[in-house]
């Protein structure tokens, strides 16, 4: 059994510290047997960063079927995410706040959580400047890959948006509906075009050489912790030379 105390100890060994702002990508099944499952993992994350820290998770809802003729309809309270049981459990917690982006929302708990998610739906693109993914980097945040690896790194989509990677965004904006407490709000926004193969793992040696990523076991799961701002700077440099850098 992987206890809360053991998860905290493993997270601390990986480099997660009290007061950290951390975005968590995760796979519960890779960790081993965890009493209370996702709830225990979330409790451990919050215990590790403490009351002065912040934990955020991507709560993604976008799909390849969406577009101008089939725009997103998003209710932050009721629309489920498809990125796993930990973020789906996390977003339902009473103290969680969720951003209003119709495809790439983020849920957060902790200090400054409301500030992190505010205005996400008004950003020029789902994951780049002005979004929680880039705010977290500006706050000196970290990204935790808990039983997963860089292939699920949503922040890399933000870099693709910032450096105008070809065909990453749909050409035409959509008129998305955001539903809050029964009130419908329509916004015009850009959303992703799905289906372009990526090779995000090619960046691992770059991050390792720079000394900004750590790798350890958390329970039975191989896990990574990376400093977000230096990652954006390093990989952004490659994209500035070749906007297709992250494509396969």
C-alpha positions as CSV (number, residue, x, y, z in Angstrom):
1,X,0.0,0.0,0.0
2,X,1.2,3.5,-0.9
3,X,0.3,5.7,2.0
4,X,-0.1,9.5,2.0
5,X,3.1,9.8,4.1
6,X,5.1,7.8,1.6
7,X,3.8,9.8,-1.3
8,X,4.8,13.0,0.5
9,X,8.3,11.6,1.2
10,X,8.7,10.6,-2.4
11,X,7.5,14.0,-3.7
12,X,10.0,15.8,-1.4
13,X,12.8,13.5,-2.7
14,X,11.9,14.5,-6.2
15,X,12.2,18.2,-5.3
16,X,8.7,19.4,-4.6
17,X,8.8,21.9,-1.7
18,X,6.6,23.8,0.7
19,X,5.3,26.9,-0.9
20,X,5.7,25.6,-4.5
21,X,3.3,26.4,-7.2
22,X,2.9,23.1,-9.2
23,X,1.0,21.9,-12.2
24,X,0.4,18.2,-12.1
25,X,0.0,15.7,-14.9
26,X,-0.7,12.3,-13.5
27,X,-1.6,8.6,-13.9
28,X,-3.1,7.0,-10.8
29,X,-2.7,3.5,-12.0
30,X,1.1,3.8,-12.4
31,X,1.6,4.7,-8.7
32,X,0.7,1.3,-7.2
33,X,-2.0,0.5,-4.7
34,X,-3.2,3.7,-3.0
35,X,-5.8,3.7,-0.3
36,X,-8.7,6.0,-1.2
37,X,-7.0,6.4,-4.7
38,X,-7.1,9.9,-6.2
39,X,-8.2,11.5,-2.9
40,X,-5.0,10.3,-1.1
41,X,-2.8,11.6,-4.0
42,X,-4.4,15.0,-3.9
43,X,-4.1,15.2,-0.2
44,X,-0.4,14.3,-0.5
45,X,0.2,17.0,-3.1
46,X,-1.5,19.6,-1.0
47,X,0.3,18.5,2.2
48,X,3.7,18.7,0.4
49,X,3.3,22.3,-0.9
50,X,1.4,23.5,2.3
51,X,-1.1,26.3,2.8
52,X,1.3,28.8,1.1
53,X,1.7,26.7,-2.0
54,X,-0.7,25.9,-4.9
55,X,-1.6,22.7,-6.8
56,X,-3.1,22.9,-10.3
57,X,-4.2,20.3,-12.8
58,X,-5.2,20.5,-16.4
59,X,-8.9,19.6,-16.8
60,X,-9.0,19.4,-20.6
61,X,-12.3,19.0,-22.5
62,X,-11.3,19.7,-26.1
63,X,-11.6,17.1,-28.9
64,X,-11.0,16.8,-32.6
65,X,-14.7,17.0,-33.3
66,X,-14.9,20.6,-32.3
67,X,-14.7,23.5,-34.7
68,X,-16.7,26.5,-36.1
69,X,-19.6,24.3,-37.1
70,X,-19.5,22.4,-33.7
71,X,-18.2,24.9,-31.1
72,X,-17.4,24.0,-27.5
73,X,-20.1,24.2,-24.8
74,X,-18.4,24.3,-21.4
75,X,-19.8,24.3,-17.9
76,X,-17.0,24.5,-15.4
77,X,-19.0,22.9,-12.7
78,X,-20.4,20.0,-14.7
79,X,-18.3,19.3,-17.8
80,X,-16.0,16.4,-17.0
81,X,-12.3,16.3,-18.1
82,X,-10.7,13.4,-20.0
83,X,-7.2,13.5,-18.6
84,X,-7.6,11.0,-15.7
85,X,-9.2,10.3,-12.4
86,X,-6.9,12.5,-10.4
87,X,-7.8,15.8,-12.2
88,X,-11.5,14.8,-12.4
89,X,-11.5,14.1,-8.7
90,X,-9.5,17.3,-8.0
91,X,-11.9,19.6,-10.0
92,X,-14.9,18.4,-7.9
93,X,-13.3,19.4,-4.6
94,X,-15.1,22.1,-2.7
95,X,-12.0,24.4,-2.5
96,X,-11.1,23.9,-6.2
97,X,-11.5,26.7,-8.7
98,X,-11.6,26.0,-12.4
99,X,-10.7,28.4,-15.3
100,X,-13.3,29.1,-17.9
101,X,-11.4,28.2,-21.1
102,X,-13.8,26.0,-23.1
103,X,-11.2,23.4,-24.1
104,X,-8.0,23.7,-22.0
105,X,-9.3,24.7,-18.5
106,X,-7.2,24.3,-15.3
107,X,-8.4,23.6,-11.8
108,X,-6.4,24.9,-8.8
109,X,-6.4,24.7,-5.0
110,X,-4.2,26.9,-2.7
111,X,-2.8,30.3,-2.4
112,X,-3.6,32.6,-5.3
113,X,-5.7,29.9,-7.0
114,X,-8.4,32.4,-8.2
115,X,-5.7,34.7,-9.6
116,X,-4.1,31.8,-11.5
117,X,-7.3,30.8,-13.3
118,X,-8.8,34.3,-13.8
119,X,-9.3,35.4,-17.4
120,X,-8.1,32.2,-19.1
121,X,-11.0,32.3,-21.5
122,X,-9.9,35.7,-22.8
123,X,-6.4,34.6,-23.7
124,X,-5.5,34.7,-27.4
125,X,-4.9,30.9,-27.5
126,X,-5.6,28.0,-25.1
127,X,-2.2,27.4,-23.4
128,X,0.1,30.3,-24.1
129,X,0.7,33.8,-22.7
130,X,-2.1,35.0,-20.4
131,X,-3.1,31.4,-19.5
132,X,-2.6,29.6,-16.2
133,X,0.2,27.5,-17.8
134,X,2.3,30.7,-18.4
135,X,1.2,32.4,-15.2
136,X,2.5,29.4,-13.2
137,X,5.9,29.8,-15.0
138,X,6.0,33.5,-14.2
139,X,5.4,32.7,-10.6
140,X,8.5,30.4,-10.5
141,X,6.3,27.3,-10.7
142,X,7.1,23.7,-11.4
143,X,5.5,21.0,-13.5
144,X,5.1,17.5,-12.0
145,X,4.8,14.4,-14.2
146,X,3.4,11.8,-11.8
147,X,3.7,8.4,-13.5
148,X,3.7,10.1,-16.9
149,X,6.3,11.9,-19.0
150,X,6.8,14.9,-21.3
151,X,4.5,13.5,-23.9
152,X,1.6,15.0,-21.9
153,X,3.2,18.4,-21.4
154,X,0.3,20.8,-22.1
155,X,2.6,23.8,-21.6
156,X,4.4,22.8,-24.8
157,X,1.2,23.6,-26.6
158,X,1.6,27.1,-25.2
159,X,5.0,27.4,-26.7
160,X,3.6,26.2,-30.1
161,X,1.0,28.9,-29.8
162,X,3.6,31.6,-28.8
163,X,5.9,30.7,-31.7
164,X,3.1,30.2,-34.2
165,X,3.7,26.5,-35.0
166,X,2.1,25.7,-38.3
167,X,-1.4,24.1,-38.3
168,X,-1.4,24.0,-34.5
169,X,-4.5,26.2,-34.2
170,X,-7.6,26.0,-36.4
171,X,-7.7,28.8,-38.9
172,X,-11.2,29.9,-38.0
173,X,-12.2,31.0,-34.5
174,X,-15.2,29.4,-32.8
175,X,-18.0,30.9,-30.9
176,X,-17.8,28.9,-27.7
177,X,-20.5,28.8,-25.0
178,X,-19.6,29.1,-21.4
179,X,-22.4,28.2,-18.9
180,X,-22.2,29.5,-15.3
181,X,-25.1,29.1,-12.9
182,X,-27.4,28.6,-15.9
183,X,-26.3,31.8,-17.6
184,X,-24.8,31.3,-21.1
185,X,-22.0,33.5,-22.3
186,X,-20.6,33.4,-25.9
187,X,-17.0,34.1,-26.6
188,X,-15.0,34.0,-29.8
189,X,-11.7,32.1,-29.4
190,X,-9.2,29.9,-31.2
191,X,-8.9,26.2,-30.5
192,X,-6.5,23.4,-31.4
193,X,-6.4,21.4,-34.5
194,X,-5.8,17.8,-33.4
195,X,-3.9,15.1,-35.2
196,X,-0.4,16.5,-35.7
197,X,2.2,14.0,-34.4
198,X,4.5,15.4,-31.7
199,X,7.9,14.3,-30.3
200,X,8.0,16.1,-26.9
201,X,10.4,13.5,-25.4
202,X,13.1,14.9,-27.7
203,X,13.4,17.8,-25.2
204,X,14.4,15.6,-22.3
205,X,18.2,15.7,-22.9
206,X,17.9,19.5,-23.3
207,X,16.2,19.8,-19.9
208,X,18.6,17.4,-18.3
209,X,21.7,19.1,-19.6
210,X,20.3,22.4,-18.2
211,X,19.7,20.8,-14.8
212,X,16.1,21.9,-14.6
213,X,14.4,18.5,-14.5
214,X,14.6,15.8,-11.8
215,X,13.6,12.1,-12.1
216,X,12.6,9.8,-9.2
217,X,10.1,7.1,-8.3
218,X,6.9,8.2,-6.6
219,X,5.5,4.9,-5.3
220,X,6.0,2.6,-8.3
221,X,5.8,5.4,-10.9
222,X,8.7,6.9,-12.7
223,X,8.1,10.7,-12.3
224,X,9.6,14.0,-13.3
225,X,9.7,17.5,-11.8
226,X,10.7,20.4,-14.1
227,X,11.1,24.1,-13.5
228,X,8.5,25.7,-15.8
229,X,10.1,29.1,-16.7
230,X,13.5,27.8,-17.7
231,X,11.8,25.0,-19.7
232,X,9.8,27.6,-21.6
233,X,12.9,29.6,-22.3
234,X,15.0,26.7,-23.5
235,X,12.4,25.0,-25.7
236,X,11.2,28.4,-26.9
237,X,14.7,29.1,-28.2
238,X,14.4,25.9,-30.3
239,X,10.9,26.9,-31.6
240,X,12.2,30.4,-32.5
241,X,14.6,28.7,-34.9
242,X,12.1,26.1,-36.1
243,X,8.4,26.4,-35.3
244,X,8.0,22.7,-36.2
245,X,10.6,21.7,-33.7
246,X,8.2,19.8,-31.5
247,X,6.5,17.9,-34.4
248,X,7.5,14.4,-35.2
